Structures are given as structure tokens and as C-alpha cells.
Amino acid sequence: MEFGTKAIHAGAEPDPSTGAIMTPIYQTSTYVQEAPGKNKGYEYARSQNPTREALETALAALENGKYGLCFSSGVAATDAVIKLLAPGDEVIAASDMYGGTYRLFTKVFEKFGIKFHFVDMQDAANISKYINANTKLIWLETPTNPLMNIVDIQAVANLAKGKNIIVCVDNTFASPYLQNPLDMGADIVMHSATKYLGGHSDVIHGCLVMNDKDLKDKLYFIQKSCGAVPGPQDCFLVLRGIKTLHVRMERHSENGEKIAHFLKNHPKVGKVYWPGFEDHPGHAIAKKQMRSFGGMISFTLKDETIAAANKVLSSTKLFSLAESLGGVESLINHPASMTHASIPREERIKNGLSDSLIRLSVGIEGADDLIEDLKKAIG
Ligand SMILES: *Cc1c(COP(=O)(O)O)cnc(C)c1O
């Protein structure tokens, strides 16, 4: 089935009691049982909720997976994956990734005896030297946030194959429309549905998708035991967002391409990070594993002072200065002080994330208006 058809129909059944075409928001904490133990499969809403289940089915379909599990945020979904591990286990994680993931790994889970190695995965072979008998998980993002580095998902999955290592891909930046990591051998796909899946900057939500039943059972156990479940209203918003995901992603990608080229040709702009450029080091892999290149772009100015970056950051009118990404409206962000402030400066600089880097989440407004806005702000 084509993606757009799945986006609209997967998980959407007419409501059995009324025929309502849209999934109702089952705003309930519990379910009445006929007799002790005799029920319709619904006991308590932390464990089961029909709105959430409809969304889990839809998400699984979009990622070509068998099972979806929803969480109250992207980091709650990540948290659930790490809780599969035990003290002494080791994780190989990408050195360039979302600051909140880095914070969760280092500040919360290291003290429980889990060891994290942060590795540049642009060359998948770098990972091999960190694999040992304790390695249980490889965690990666591609494109990475905010440097838009590309990791070869299939190459990483091949390295892990047969070694009892779970490969989890944070697919937030690409969305299931641009890239499906399970098809390339990953075991789990994680999303911050707060971003492209929700798509309208009105909900915090996360999810995991997988194919393996045993892995699903373990993660479902963590979902209900730890309780970071989303409410039905939030599930409804993501369900609603998903119905236009394919249309939005096409426009994000079109606008992204125009803006990336505008920036590249601007005399005051330094480096532009966007995997659609043929001279981007990950371009060939991006072309192989992504449907198109999306609307996330980072860039520096030739004047690398923070003052120059700040001037642009505070001068745009259509691009709002805000954290987050993936909504219909365009956002501009300063990773060093905003989304990635939780990564120590030294670590950031080592990974190439400079103090003056600017990140754009290109929305689906008119591209010419967006370019005009940037033109005026850059000066
Ligand atoms: C936002 C984000 C997260 C965290 O998700 P929340 O929904 O904010 O908890 C994880 N990974 C990436 C790439 C993100 O952009």
C-alpha cells in the first residue's frame, strides 16, 4: 500500500458503537467489567486505551513494522529502550545527537551502571572497535541533530547482526515518510512524535516501532510498569497529524531544498549543512536510504562571532526563534544555547557544533516568503 493511503487509513476503523469515522478520544481511566476477570480486553487505561491503540497501529504501518508503542514524550520512549538493559551493559551511541538523549544517557542512566560510548558513526567501521561481549545496544540518529550527518543504517545493522545487539534508530528528523530504518535491518525505530508526526507544534509525544514479538512484549511491560503513557487527547492529535504527513513532508523537502541553495549562494553564509548537496559527505548514503532530504538545515555565517549569529536569530519574522522542529511553521534555533545546551561545550566543539551554528526547521509556508525573511535577517 502506498504511504499516503496508509497515513490516512492505517489504524482507522469506524467506531464500533456509533460508526464515527474518526477515532474517538477515549477519555477514561478505567473500564467496567461484567464479572471479575470478565472484560472486553480493557481493564485500566495505563495498560490499554483504544485511542492509543489506533495510533500504535498507524505508527507501526508507517514504519513497516508489526508493533507500535506510544509514550508521553520522545525521551520517555528512549527511556523505555534503555530500561531493557542491566548494570554492566554497554551502549554505543552516536556522538552527534539530540541533547536531551545525551543528558538522559549520561546524567540518569550512567549512575545505574550502564556504560555509554559516544562514537562518530559517519564511518560505520568506527563502531566495531567498541563492540564487546557487554554491548547490548547501538543508538543512532540520521540525519543527526543539528549537524545533518548521515549514518548508513544498513551498515550499522550488519555490524550488529548475530551479536545479540539491538540497533535503535531515532528517526525523528527524517519521519517515516523519508526513511524506514526497520527495512534496513534496525530492530527498533524511535520517534519524537512531537515533531513531524504530530506536525503542528501542539503536542508532546513519543513512540517506538518494532517487528520482534519478544522485544515488543518486553517494551510493553516497561510501558505499563513505568507508566510514561500519553493521554488519549494527545494520541488523537498525533493521529490527526499523521493523516497529512506525506503532503507536509513533500513541501518541507521542497522548501528545504530551495532554502539550502539560497543559503549556499549567499555571500555572508559560511557552511551549509544539508544532505541534499552532492558535496555533503553523506550524500550518497542519504540518497540510498532517504526518499528526499527534508526541511532541516544548519548553517554558519562567515562572521563566526556569536553577536553576528544572534543578530540573525533575533531578526527573522516568519522563522520564530524557538526550540523544537517539524511543525508546519518555520523555526530558527541556536543549538549551542538552546536544544544542545545540555551537552558540555568541550564535547560540542569536538563534534563540530560551533557556538555560532544556526539551525532551521523549514516549515511549509511559501518558499519565497521564507527566503525573503532570511535575506533581510542575514543582511
Ligand atoms: C525532540 C527530540 C527528541 C525528544 O523528544 P521529546 O518529544 O521532546 O521528548 C529526541 N530526538 C530528537 C532527534 C528530537 O528532535
The ligand as a Tripos MOL2 file, in Angstrom:
@<TRIPOS>MOLECULE
LIG
   15    15     1     0     0
SMALL
NO_CHARGES

@<TRIPOS>ATOM
      1 C1         12.8130   16.3770   20.2560 C.3       1 LIG1
      2 C2         13.6700   15.2000   20.0220 C.ar      1 LIG1
      3 C3         13.7220   14.1510   20.9470 C.ar      1 LIG1
      4 C4         12.9830   14.1860   22.2570 C.3       1 LIG1
      5 O1         11.6170   14.1330   22.0960 O.3       1 LIG1
      6 P1         10.5530   14.8650   23.0900 P.3       1 LIG1
      7 O2          9.2550   14.5830   22.4270 O.co2     1 LIG1
      8 O3         10.9160   16.3030   23.1560 O.co2     1 LIG1
      9 O4         10.6930   14.1930   24.4160 O.co2     1 LIG1
     10 C5         14.5220   13.0670   20.6260 C.ar      1 LIG1
     11 N1         15.2350   13.0150   19.4840 N.ar      1 LIG1
     12 C6         15.2040   14.0100   18.5810 C.ar      1 LIG1
     13 C7         16.0150   13.8940   17.3410 C.3       1 LIG1
     14 C8         14.4440   15.1360   18.8210 C.ar      1 LIG1
     15 O5         14.4470   16.1280   17.9380 O.3       1 LIG1
@<TRIPOS>BOND
     1     1     2 1
     2     2     3 ar
     3     2    14 ar
     4     3     4 1
     5     3    10 ar
     6     4     5 1
     7     5     6 1
     8     6     7 2
     9     6     8 1
    10     6     9 1
    11    10    11 ar
    12    11    12 ar
    13    12    13 1
    14    12    14 ar
    15    14    15 1
@<TRIPOS>SUBSTRUCTURE
     1 LIG1         1 GROUP 0 **** ****
